[in-house]
Amino acid sequence: MNGFKPTDRRLHFIGIGGIGMSGIAELFLNQGFLISGSDLAASELTTRLAGMGAVISIGHRSENVHGANIVVISSAVRDSNPEIQEARRLGIPVIPRAEMLAELMRGKVGIAVAGTHGKTSTTSMLATILTDAGLDPTLVVGGKVDSLGGNARLGHGNYVIAEADESDGSFLHLPATFGIITNIDNDHLDYYGDLGAIEDAFVEFVGKLPIGGLAAVCGEDAGVRRCLRRFSKPVATYGFNSDSDYFADALSSEGMTQSFDFWARPQGPRSLSRLTKLGRVRLNFPGRHNILNALGALVIGLHLELPFSRLATGLTQFSGVKRRFEVRWQDLGRKRVIIDDYGHHPTEIAATLNAARSCWPGRIITVFQPHRYSRTLSCHDAFLTSFRQSDVVHLVDIYAAGEAPIAGVTSEALALEIISEPGQRVSYAGDLAGAQAAVLRDFRDGDLVLCLGAGSITQLPELLVAALGASSA
């Protein structure tokens, strides 16, 4: 890695409270590096790192980088940051987060999980499978994995599983042997410009795999299918279609759980002579999109020559990821539940609502906080039809994530334009307090409340629980 030497033991992370940055910092900390970092606010992640010995500063100040050998940044940190400016003045190398993640993967069998949606869940499933199989992998993931106790884990085995961030093209830095592509969708246009450039990046991602490597790719996704003929390294397709190399059928669900039969075609490490049903798989969470995520993890597990029975058992150990259809509160007697979910792209919203509808017979009340003005504008038309499975929809103000407002792009305007189904109610709720009041006015027995978004909307479940005079799940 450019500028990184074995003697560089003091690493400073700007924006260390981010889910990806904190995970990488934790892994280097566990390897004996001296870690410092700064962020604008304290959080559960910064508190965790401080407890492990990292020096955490709240606020960005030039003196925070003094003594560092390397300064690590994410794409969210701007060049005007005083710590970046001071590091450059002092001649301290400033290195992107992805290059530090690449350093962790060198000398190991790297597995990079890429895709516009579903990366965190798929990465977490695969990590749980490999951990349960005794392979002791290292993990960096963009969410807190319940079954693994965090968003990072330093293993002693030969595998590194990394969630690969495509938002700024940095996933192309990762030296992976195996890859997963969950889907290729229209997002991060502020960086790519158009969908064609996004597809080009994923084609390059597969092309960088070594001889002997393989990518498991979702054949259900239109973007992936458009790229199939362009991939220059071996790929294995998965999905619900029996034309895929690996596919699921005989789907069934009961409450929050679901199961399916897993089939494999005669290719890959098993040297099968014919189409074979390998067995039944059970998942502890709903949604067809989660079956696809599980399929991607299963395919890689098979290509690592793990027994199918061990893979299926490992998936039963996976209990979910924080903010991915996370049950924050429930009243079993009155059949009411509050769910927190990170979904903020139209595709994610529709998939999450379909999952909710598949497991919940009562009303669904959705509270959605759009994330970034640029995404609200670029995905405007898709947002209009994303909420069809929800009985009630409340929109709260856009979470800027550091962006300047764009004229005419507001949640209030979007609420007026959403195409409502017969009997569906759509309204603008304002801020989180307004959303809390709107939900509580109409929270009945048999209701599921779904809080959706990548910003401060995650605080709403706790506000609702407090108002209900109860404690979180």
N, C-alpha and C positions, 0 to 999 in steps of 0.2 A: 504494500500500500504506500502510496506517495507520502513521504514525510514521516512514516511510522517506523520506529526502531525498537528493538527489545529493551533498550535502556529507558524508553519513554514510559515511566511508571505513574506519572501524575496526569490524569485525564480530567478535563473540565467540560461538562455538558451544558450548553445553553438551551433552556427549555426542558430541563431534566424531568419535569412533572408530566410530560407527554407519555402516552401509553407505550409507544415504541421506544422512545429515548430512555425511559426508566428501565425497561427490560434489558437493553444493551448495557446500560450503566451497571445494573445489578450483576450481569454475567462477568464483566470485567472486575467488579468489586470482589466477587467470589473467587477470582483468579489471583487476588493479591494486589491488584492495582489500587493506587490511591485516587479516590474519586471525589470530585467536587462538582457542584452544579447549581444553576440558578433557574428560577421561574418567577412569574409574576405573582403567584399565590401558592400558599401551602395546600397540600392535598394528601389524601390517603397514600398516594405513591411516594411523595417526597418524605412523608413521615416514616414510611417503611424503609426507605433508603437511609435516612438519617439514623434510624435504629440499627442499621447494619454497619454504620461507620462512615457513611458519606458525609461530606461537609456541604450543607445546603444553605444557599442564600436566597432570601425572598426579595425580588427586585433585581434588575440588571444594572450593574455598576462596573466601571472599567477595572477597578481593583480586584474584582472577583477572579480574573484570569491570571493574576500574578502568581508565579510559581508553577504554572501548568506547563507540561511538555507538549500537549496536544489539546486543541479546543475542538469539540464535536458539536455540529449544528444539524438541525433538521431544516426542511424546506420552508417551514413556517417562520423561521428566524430571518429577519431582513438585514441587509448589509448595514443599515443605519444603526443597528444595535451597538451600544457603547462597548460591549465586551468583544464583539467581532473587531471593531475598529482598534481597540487597544491591543488585541492579540496580533493583528497585522502590523501595528506600529512596533511591537516588540519582536516581530519575526517568529511568532509562535504559529506552527502549522494549523490551519483551520480546515477541518475534514468533515465531509458530509456523513450523516448517520449511516447511510447504506454502505459506505466504505469500511466503517468500523464493524458492521454486521458481516461484511465479506471477510474481514480479518478473523472473526470467530469461526467462520466456516472452512477456512483453509486447512488442508490436511485431514479433513473429515469427509464423510459422505453427506453432502448437502441436499436437502429437500426443500425447494422453494415453492410456496403455495401462493399463486397469483390469481387475479381475476377482479372484476369490478365489484362483485358482491360475493359474500359467503366465505371470504378468506379466513376470517378469524375462527369461525365455527369449524371449517374444514381442517385448518392447522391444529386446532385443539383436539378434534377427533383423532387425527393421525398421531398426535403426541400421546394421547391417552392409550391408543392401541399399542404403540411401540413400548411405552412404559410398562403396560400390563404384560407385554410379552418378554420383559426382562432385558430389553435392549438399552435401557438407561440413556435416552437421547437428551441432547441439549435442546432447549426450546426458547424461541422468542416469538411472542404472539401479541396481537393488538387488542387483547382483552384479558380479564382475569378468569382463569379456568378453574372452576370449582374443584374438579377432581385432582388438579395438580397444585392448587394452593397459591396461584399467582399468575403473572404474565411472562415470567421468565424462569428458567430452571437450568442450572449447570449440571449436565450429566457426565458420566465417565465413559459412556459408550462411543461408538464410532459414527453416530448420526447427529446431524444438526438440522432441526426443522425450523424454518423461518417463514413468517408471514411476509410476503414480498410486496412492497408498496409500489404500485404503478403510478401514483398520482403525479409524480414529477420525473418519471422515467428511471428512478434510482434502482428499481428492481433488476435492471440490466447489469448492475455491478456484481450481482451475487454469483459466486462460483458453484452453482448447483449441479448435482449429478442427475437428480430427478426433479420433475416439476409437476405441478397441477395447475390447470387453468379452469376455474369454475365457470367463467363467462366473460364476455367482452362486450361492454355496454358503453353508452354515450355519457361519459362523465369526465370531469377534470379538463373541460374544454379550454379553461383559462391557460393551461399548459400546452395541450396538444393541438388545439385549433379545430379539429374535426375528427369524426369517427375513423376515417381512413388512417390518420396518423396513429390513433390508438391501436388499430389492428396491426399496423406495421411494427409497433413496439412489441406486441405479443408474438409476432412471427420471429422477430429478432431474439426474444426471450428463449423460444424453443431452439432457435439456431445456435445459441451459445451453449447448449447442453453438449457434453462430451460424447465421443463414440462409446457406445455401451449404455448411455443414458436413455431416459424415456420421459415423456410427458403424458400424464393422464388428463384428457380434455373432455369437457362436457358436450356430448353430441346433441343435447337438447337445445343448446344455445345457438341462436342464429349467427351471432358474431363469430363464434368458434367454427361453425360450419363453413362460413365464408373463407376462413383461413386454412381449412384442412389441406387443400392442395398446395398451399404455400409453405407448410411446415417442412423444414429440411432435415429434421431428426425424427426418429420413431415416436409415434404417438399411439395411445390406446384410448378409444372412445368409450364413454359410459353414458347411460341415460335410461329412459323407459322404453325406448324403441328396440325391438329385438334385432335390428340391424347393427346395433352397437357391439363393440367387442365385449363389453360387460354391461349387463342391464338388470333392472329390477322389475318384477311383476308380482301379481297376486298380492297387491297392497291391501292392508287392513288397518283399522285404527280403533282404539278404545280409549276415550278420554284424551289425556295428554300423550299417550304412547301410540306407537305404530310399528308395523312389521312388514316384511316383504321377502320374497324369494330372490336369491342372488344367482345369476346365470353368467357363465363364461364361455366364450367361443374358443375354438382350438388355436390359440396363439399365446405367447407369453411363456412364463417360466414353468407352467404346469404341464406343457407338452400334451395338452388334451387332444384326443383323436376326434372328438365330436362336441357339439354343444352340450354343456353339462350344467345342471343345477347343483351349485356347491352347497346350498343350504338356506336356512331361514335366518333373517337378521331382525333383531328387535331394537328399537330406539326409544329413549325415554322422553321424547319431545315431539311435537307435531310438525306438520308441514312437508309438502312435496319437495320444496327447496332443500330441506334438511336431509331427505333421502338422497338427493343428488350430491350433497356435501359428503354424506357417508360413503357413497359409491366411489368418489374420488379418493378418499382415504383408504378404502378397501383395495382398490386397484394398486395403489403404491405398496400397500402391505403385501399383496400377493407377489409383486415383482421384487420384493425383498425376500421372497421365498418363505414367508411365514405361513403356517397352516391356517386355512380358512376358519376352522373352529376357534383358533386362538384370536383371530381378528374379530369374529362375531362376539366372543366373550368380552374382548376389550371394549367394544362399542357399548355394551351394557353398563360398563363402568363410567361412561361419560354422562355427566349430569348437567352439562350446559356451561355457558359462558355468561359472565356478568353483562347485563344490558342486551342480551339476545333472548327475547321472549322470557325475561326473568320475572317470576312471580314475586312481587314485592309485598302483597297482602292478600289474604283471602278469608272469607267468612263462609265456611262449608255449610253451616246451617241455613243461611239465607242465599247461598249459591251466588256469592259476589266475589270478584277477584280484580286486582289491579296489577297490570303487567307493564314492565318497563322495557323498551326496545330501542336499539340504536338506529334502526332503519330511517334513512333520510332521502334516499333516491326513489323516484317513482316505482322502479322495479322492485326494490326492497319493501316498499310500503304495500304494494299489491300482494307480494309473496307472504308477508307477515299477516296481513288481513285474511288471506286464504287459509293460512295455518290456523288462525283464531277461529274462523268459521268452521273448519273441519273438526274442531274439538269442543266447540262451545255452542249449545243449543239456544241460548238466550240472546239478549241484545248486546251489540258491541258499540261502545262509545269510544271514539278515537280523538285524542288530543295531539295535534301535530304542530311541531315547531320547525319551519323550514330552516335549512342550514346554508348560509351564505347567499348574498344577493345574486351573485353570478350564477349559482346553480339554480336558484328559483327562476331566473330568467331563461337560462339555456334549456331547462327541463319543463318549462311552463306547460306546454301542451300535454305532456305525459302526466303531469300532476292532475290534470282535470279529470282523468278517468281512473285514478289509482285507488279511490276510496269506495268503490262500489260495494264492497262486502261489509261496510260499516253502516250501522243504523243512524248514528249521530256522529257528526264531525265538528270539532272545535279547532280553529286555527289560532295560534298565538303568534306574537311578533317574530319576525325573522331574527335568527341568531347570526350576528354579523361575522363572527370568527375573524375579526380584524379588518374586514372589508369596509369600504366606504359605501353608503347607500347608493342605489341606482334609481333615478327618477321613475316613478310609476310602478316600481317593483315592491309590493307590500303584501303582507298576509291578508289585509282587509280586502284588497283588490282580488287576490286569488280566491278568497272565500266566496266572493260574488260570482266567480266564473266556473267554479267546480261543477261539473255535470252531475247533478244529483239524481238518484234513483227514486222511483215512486215511494213515498213515505219516508224518505231519508231527509234529515235536517242537517244543514251546513251553516255554521255561524263563525263570526270573528270574535274571539274572546279577549283580545288585547294581551296583557302581560300574564305572568303565571298566577297572580292573585285572581285575575279575571277568569282564568281557566279553572282554578280551584272552585270558585263560586259557581261557574256554569255546570261543572260536573256534579257538585254536591246538591244543586237544585233538582237534579234529575236522576240521582243514583238509586235505582230500584233493586229489589230482589231479582236475581237472575241476570244481572248485568256484568259484563266484562269491560273494564276501562283499560284502554291501550294508550300508553304515553309514548309517542314516537318522535325521534329526532336525535341529532348528535351533539346538541348543546345543553343549555341549562334546564331543558325539559326533564332531565333525569332527577331534578329536585322535586318535581310535582308529586310523584308517588308519596314521598315523605310528608309533604304538605297535606295531601288528602288523608293519609293515615292519621296524622296529628289531629286533624279536624274531626275525624271519626272517633277519636278517643281510643285508638287501638295501637298496637305495636306492629312493626314490620314483620313480614314473613321470615 
